[in-house]
């Protein structure tokens, strides 16, 4: 039995949480493999809305186990708030016993967030567009080999280890940024949250996942952010700090590449981006504002307005290639209902050439989109439940994308609720 991977093919916010929720009943384990609480996965069902930041999106199914994998960075304070909100809504995860946490996952300290904010402030107009959740500094400590991990919280000298790292951070804050910050209140909340985390199963996740595979159980690896934010292959330096591609599932869960089965790639019927960095198809006009308004394009975690634009096929082809995508999901097709014309970027005009691939540098060199005009559809599709109810022009758009991208679109999302999902193939 192989591990299927579900990830975003754009700059994040593609609707991964909803689709994981839709698919979860068919899996024994949902395993989040990278990122941190800068991700926000929104799920809607039975008239309720939930935003998950760290917890995998299969958590609402009693018979599905969920794992926060070793590639994730965990802010205990944010995780406690998330757990408390779920408990208040009638989902006590301690009682359900379907959430496990990898011992090798790294901890986000209050001082990581101070470093994040100080760095962004110093960069001024050249800032990355960080969510200021401390993600980057935590991954820096991880690769610098002096981070703290979930497994460390059970050690008798954990507080000494914590203080050693905090002392390093406060020295950096003063020397590099001239800041002396009081984080005593947040520190108290940090240690309170650590005590709650200790009550959950802390596991050697690499053994756990591989045992699931040996036993023939079904595993779905859940990614955060999107392929175009990958630290190696995204629009560097305007990227996140982890590997958001399918390769990240291997290092983020401890599974061999040959164990990867289907790779399910999710994309919006148009495109959005949060934060700084290049965005070739961005619409800085009334059309962009209309997409934002109709699509409710505001960050699930930060509330920041998302930048909106037309679908970008060179970027999608790039993401499909990097991830070995076998199946796709198109979300937010309902947002495009009512437009007379929609557009798709098929090529870039780049350094005097017309190209159909993602070049090395789109940060300092403009990739000007070449747009194909496509007939829009007028029908409200949010209530459709059968394939023969799909408007002809939307069906034509789907067929156009499948021909261009050479991968089948297996699912179509026509609204935020889990029921508003059609299986096309």
C-alpha positions in Angstrom: 0.0 0.0 0.0 1.4 3.4 -1.0 1.1 6.8 0.5 -1.0 9.3 -1.5 0.0 12.9 -1.3 -2.3 15.9 -1.5 -0.8 19.4 -2.0 -1.3 22.8 -3.6 -0.1 23.6 -7.1 -0.1 27.4 -6.8 0.9 29.9 -4.1 -1.2 28.3 -1.4 -4.9 28.8 -0.4 -6.1 26.4 -3.0 -8.6 24.7 -0.7 -6.5 21.7 0.5 -8.2 21.5 3.9 -11.6 21.0 2.3 -10.5 18.3 -0.1 -8.6 16.4 2.6 -11.8 16.5 4.7 -13.8 15.2 1.7 -11.3 12.3 1.1 -10.6 11.5 4.8 -13.2 8.9 5.3 -11.4 6.7 2.8 -8.0 6.8 4.6 -6.8 5.3 7.9 -4.2 8.0 8.5 -4.0 11.7 7.5 -0.4 13.0 8.1 0.6 16.6 7.8 4.1 16.7 6.5 5.5 20.3 6.5 4.8 23.9 7.4 3.5 25.5 10.5 0.7 27.6 11.8 1.2 30.1 9.0 -1.1 27.7 7.1 -4.8 27.9 7.4 -7.0 25.1 6.2 -10.7 26.0 6.1 -13.4 23.3 6.4 -17.2 23.7 6.2 -19.8 21.1 6.9 -23.2 20.9 8.7 -23.5 24.7 8.8 -20.2 25.1 10.7 -16.8 26.5 9.7 -13.5 25.5 11.1 -10.0 26.8 10.5 -7.1 24.4 11.2 -3.6 25.7 11.4 -1.5 22.7 12.6 -3.9 19.9 13.1 -4.5 17.6 10.0 -7.8 18.1 8.2 -9.0 14.5 8.8 -9.6 15.2 12.4 -13.4 15.2 12.2 -13.6 11.5 11.3 -13.6 9.2 14.3 -12.1 6.2 12.5 -9.3 8.2 10.8 -6.1 8.8 12.8 -4.2 12.1 12.3 -0.5 12.8 12.6 1.4 16.1 12.9 4.6 14.9 11.2 8.2 15.6 11.9 8.5 18.1 9.0 6.0 20.4 10.7 7.1 23.2 13.1 4.7 23.6 16.0 3.8 26.7 18.0 2.4 25.2 21.3 0.4 28.3 22.0 -1.4 28.3 18.7 -1.9 24.5 18.9 -3.5 24.9 22.3 -5.9 27.6 21.0 -6.8 25.4 18.1 -7.5 22.4 20.4 -9.5 24.6 22.8 -11.7 26.0 20.0 -12.4 22.5 18.7 -13.3 21.3 22.2 -15.7 24.3 22.6 -17.3 23.2 19.3 -17.8 19.7 20.6 -14.6 18.0 19.2 -12.5 17.1 22.2 -9.4 15.6 20.6 -8.0 14.3 23.9 -11.2 12.3 24.3 -11.4 11.2 20.7 -7.8 9.9 20.8 -7.2 10.4 17.0 -4.4 12.9 17.1 -0.7 12.0 17.4 2.4 14.3 17.3 5.8 13.4 15.9 8.6 13.6 18.5 10.9 15.0 15.8 8.7 18.0 14.9 10.4 21.2 15.9 9.1 23.8 18.4 8.4 27.4 17.7 9.4 29.5 20.6 8.1 33.0 21.5 11.5 34.4 20.6 11.3 32.9 17.2 8.3 35.2 16.5 10.2 38.2 17.8 13.1 37.4 15.4 10.6 37.0 12.5 9.0 40.4 13.2 12.4 42.1 13.7 13.7 40.7 10.4 10.7 41.8 8.4 10.8 45.2 9.9 14.5 45.7 9.0 13.9 44.6 5.4 11.3 47.4 4.9 10.0 47.4 1.3 12.0 44.3 0.5 10.3 42.2 3.1 9.2 38.6 2.2 5.7 39.0 3.4 6.0 36.7 6.4 3.0 35.8 8.5 5.2 36.7 11.5 4.5 33.3 13.1 8.2 32.5 13.6 8.3 29.8 10.9 11.5 31.0 9.2 13.6 31.4 12.3 12.5 28.0 13.6 13.5 26.2 10.4 16.8 28.2 10.6 17.4 26.8 14.0 16.5 23.3 12.7 19.0 23.5 9.9 21.5 25.2 12.2 21.2 22.1 14.5 20.3 23.8 17.7 16.5 23.7 17.6 14.2 22.1 20.1 11.9 19.2 19.2 8.6 17.9 20.6 10.4 14.9 22.1 12.6 17.2 24.1 9.6 18.4 26.2 9.7 15.0 28.1 13.4 15.4 29.1 14.3 16.5 32.7 16.5 19.3 31.4 14.0 20.7 28.8 13.8 24.1 30.6 17.6 24.4 30.5 17.6 23.6 26.8 14.9 26.1 26.3 16.7 28.9 28.2 19.9 28.3 26.2 18.1 28.8 22.9 16.2 31.8 24.3 19.4 33.4 25.4 20.8 33.0 21.9 17.7 34.6 20.4 17.7 37.6 22.8 21.4 38.2 22.1 20.6 38.2 18.4 17.6 40.6 18.8 19.8 43.1 20.7 22.9 42.8 18.5 21.2 42.7 15.1 18.1 44.7 15.6 18.7 46.7 18.7 15.6 45.3 20.4 15.0 44.2 24.0 11.6 42.6 24.2 9.4 41.5 27.1 7.9 38.2 26.2 7.2 36.9 29.8 3.4 36.7 29.2 3.8 34.7 26.1 6.5 32.5 27.7 4.0 31.6 30.5 1.4 30.6 27.9 4.1 28.6 26.0 4.8 26.4 29.1 1.1 26.0 29.8 0.6 24.8 26.3 3.5 22.3 26.6 1.7 20.6 29.5 -1.3 20.0 27.2 0.8 18.7 24.4 2.3 16.1 26.8 -1.2 14.5 27.2 -1.2 13.5 23.5 0.6 10.5 22.1 4.1 11.6 21.1 5.3 9.1 18.6 8.3 8.0 16.5 6.3 9.0 13.4 8.6 7.4 10.8 8.0 4.0 12.3 4.3 4.6 12.7 3.8 5.6 9.1 5.8 2.8 7.7 4.0 0.3 9.9 0.7 1.6 8.5 2.1 0.9 5.0 3.3 -2.6 5.9 -0.2 -3.4 7.4 -1.8 -2.3 4.1 -3.6 0.7 5.6 -4.3 3.8 3.5 -2.3 6.9 4.3 -2.8 10.4 2.9 0.0 13.0 3.3 -1.4 16.5 3.7 0.7 19.4 2.5 0.5 23.1 3.4 1.1 26.3 1.4 1.7 25.5 -2.4 4.3 24.3 -4.8 5.2 27.8 -5.9 6.3 28.6 -2.3 8.7 25.6 -2.1 12.0 26.7 -0.5 14.0 25.1 -3.4 11.7 25.5 -6.4 9.4 28.3 -5.6 9.7 32.0 -6.5 12.7 32.4 -4.2 13.3 34.4 -2.0 9.5 35.0 -1.7 8.9 31.5 -0.5 8.1 29.6 2.7 10.8 27.8 4.7 10.0 24.2 3.9 9.6 21.8 0.9 6.0 22.1 -0.1 6.4 19.6 -3.0 5.8 15.8 -3.0 9.5 15.3 -2.0 8.7 17.1 1.3 6.3 14.2 2.1 9.3 11.8 2.2 11.5 13.9 4.5 8.5 15.3 6.4 7.2 11.8 7.3 10.2 9.5 6.9 8.9 7.5 3.9 10.9 6.3 0.9 10.2 7.8 -2.5 9.0 4.4 -3.8 6.2 4.5 -1.2 4.5 7.5 -2.9 1.3 6.5 -4.8 -1.1 9.1 -6.2 -0.2 12.7 -6.1 -3.3 14.8 -5.9 -2.7 18.4 -6.9 -5.2 21.2 -6.1 -5.6 24.5 -7.9 -8.1 27.3 -8.1 -10.0 28.0 -11.3 -8.1 31.4 -11.1 -5.0 32.2 -9.0 -4.2 34.0 -5.8 -1.2 34.9 -3.7 -0.6 36.3 -0.2 2.4 38.4 0.7 5.2 39.8 -1.4 6.8 38.3 -4.5 6.1 37.9 -8.2 2.7 37.1 -9.5 2.6 37.3 -13.4 -1.2 37.1 -13.8 -2.1 39.5 -11.0 -5.0 41.8 -11.7 -4.5 45.2 -10.1 -7.9 46.5 -11.2 -11.6 46.2 -10.7 -11.6 42.6 -12.0 -9.0 41.6 -9.3 -11.1 43.3 -6.7 -14.2 41.5 -7.9 -12.5 38.1 -7.7 -11.4 38.9 -4.2 -14.9 40.0 -3.2 -16.8 37.1 -4.7 -14.1 34.5 -3.7 -13.8 35.9 -0.1 -10.1 36.0 -0.7 -8.7 36.8 2.7 -6.1 34.7 4.5 -7.6 32.1 6.8 -4.8 32.6 9.3 -3.9 36.3 8.9 -7.0 37.8 7.4 -4.7 39.5 4.8 -6.4 40.3 1.5 -5.1 37.9 -1.2 -3.8 39.2 -4.5 -6.0 37.8 -7.3 -5.3 37.0 -11.0 -6.0 34.7 -13.8 -4.9 31.0 -13.9 -1.3 30.6 -14.8 -0.6 27.5 -17.0 3.2 27.7 -17.2 3.3 27.8 -13.4 0.8 25.0 -13.1 2.8 22.8 -15.6 5.9 23.5 -13.6 4.2 22.4 -10.3 2.8 19.3 -12.0 6.3 18.3 -13.3 7.9 18.8 -9.9 5.4 16.8 -8.0 4.6 14.0 -10.5 0.9 14.9 -10.2 -1.4 12.0 -11.2 -4.8 13.6 -10.4 -6.1 17.1 -9.9 -8.8 19.0 -8.1 -10.1 22.4 -9.4 -11.6 24.5 -6.7 -13.6 27.8 -6.6 -15.1 27.3 -10.1 -18.2 28.9 -8.6 -16.4 32.2 -8.2 -16.1 32.6 -12.0 -19.8 32.2 -12.6 -21.3 35.4 -14.1 -18.2 36.6 -16.0 -18.7 37.1 -19.7 -15.0 36.3 -20.4 -12.3 34.7 -18.3 -8.7 34.3 -19.2 -5.8 31.8 -18.9 -2.1 32.6 -19.2 -0.7 30.2 -21.7 2.8 31.7 -22.2 5.1 34.4 -20.9 6.8 37.1 -22.8 10.2 36.9 -21.1 13.5 38.6 -22.1 12.3 39.0 -25.7 11.1 35.5 -26.1 7.7 33.7 -25.7 8.1 30.8 -23.4 5.6 28.3 -21.8 7.7 27.3 -18.8 8.8 28.8 -15.4 12.2 30.5 -15.8 14.9 30.8 -13.2 14.1 34.4 -12.3 10.6 36.0 -12.2 11.5 38.2 -9.3 13.8 40.8 -11.0 12.7 40.1 -14.6 9.1 40.5 -15.5 7.3 37.5 -17.0 4.5 39.2 -18.9 1.5 36.9 -19.3 0.1 36.0 -22.8 -3.6 35.5 -22.2 -6.1 33.3 -23.9 -9.7 34.5 -23.9 -12.3 31.9 -22.8 -16.1 32.2 -22.7 -17.5 32.4 -19.2 -20.6 30.8 -17.8 -23.6 32.6 -16.2 -25.1 29.8 -14.3 -24.9 29.5 -10.5 -23.2 26.2 -9.9 -23.1 26.1 -6.1 -26.1 23.8 -5.9 -25.3 21.3 -8.7 -24.8 17.6 -7.7 -24.7 15.8 -11.0 -22.3 15.9 -13.9 -25.0 16.7 -16.5 -25.7 19.9 -14.5 -22.2 21.3 -15.2 -22.7 24.3 -17.7 -21.3 23.5 -21.2 -18.9 26.5 -21.0 -17.5 25.3 -17.7 -17.1 21.8 -19.1 -15.2 23.3 -22.0 -12.9 25.2 -19.6 -12.2 21.9 -17.7 -11.5 20.1 -21.0 -9.2 22.9 -22.1 -7.2 22.7 -18.9 -6.9 18.9 -19.0 -5.6 19.1 -22.6 -3.0 21.8 -21.6 -1.9 20.2 -18.4 -2.1 16.6 -19.5 -3.5 15.4 -16.1 -7.1 14.6 -15.4 -9.2 16.8 -13.2 -10.9 14.2 -11.0 -12.7 16.5 -8.6 -14.5 19.8 -9.1 -15.3 22.0 -6.1 -18.3 24.3 -6.5 -18.5 25.8 -3.0 -16.9 25.7 0.4 -19.0 22.9 2.0 -17.7 19.4 1.8 -21.0 18.4 0.0 -20.2 20.9 -2.8 -17.7 18.5 -4.5 -18.3 16.6 -7.7 -16.3 13.5 -8.9 -15.7 14.0 -12.6 -13.8 10.8 -13.5 
